[in-house]
């Protein structure tokens, strides 16, 4: 498996909030998988933070 596919797999798992430890095939580049997982988790956290703040009235109007 190429590093880009390993990165994409890790990114998807991170974005889906799946745990990083998983039985990986020997063909998966572990370094790019871990980088992708971190990137996916960061993207998910940003989306969740934006979703939580979206649509709320400013605090000074409450």
C-alpha positions in Angstrom: 0.0 0.0 0.0 1.4 3.4 -0.8 2.0 6.1 1.8 -0.9 8.2 0.4 -3.3 5.4 0.8 -2.0 4.8 4.3 -2.5 8.5 5.1 -6.0 8.4 3.7 -6.9 5.4 5.8 -5.6 7.1 8.9 -7.3 10.3 8.1 -10.7 8.6 7.6 -10.3 6.7 10.8 -9.4 9.8 12.7 -12.3 11.8 11.1 -14.8 9.0 12.0 -13.4 9.1 15.6 -12.2 5.5 15.4 -9.3 4.5 17.6 -5.8 4.8 16.2 -4.7 1.3 17.4 -6.0 -1.2 14.8 -4.5 -4.4 13.3 -2.9 -3.0 10.1 -1.5 -5.0 7.2 2.2 -5.1 6.7 1.8 -3.0 3.6 0.4 0.0 5.5 3.0 2.7 6.1 2.5 3.3 9.8 4.1 6.7 9.9 1.7 8.1 7.2 -1.2 6.3 8.8 -0.5 8.0 12.1 -0.1 11.4 10.4 -3.4 10.9 8.6 -5.1 9.9 11.8 -3.9 13.0 13.6 -5.1 15.2 10.6 -8.5 13.5 10.6 -9.0 14.0 14.3 -8.1 17.7 14.0 -10.5 18.2 11.2 -13.3 16.5 13.2 -12.6 18.6 16.2 -12.7 21.8 14.0 -16.0 20.7 12.5 -17.5 19.8 15.9 -16.4 23.1 17.3 -18.0 25.0 14.4 -21.1 23.0 14.6 -21.5 23.7 18.4 -21.1 27.5 17.9 -23.2 27.7 14.8 -26.6 29.3 15.3 -26.1 30.6 18.8 -27.0 34.1 19.7 -24.1 36.3 20.9 -23.7 36.1 24.6 -24.4 39.8 25.1 -28.0 39.3 23.8 -28.9 36.6 26.3 
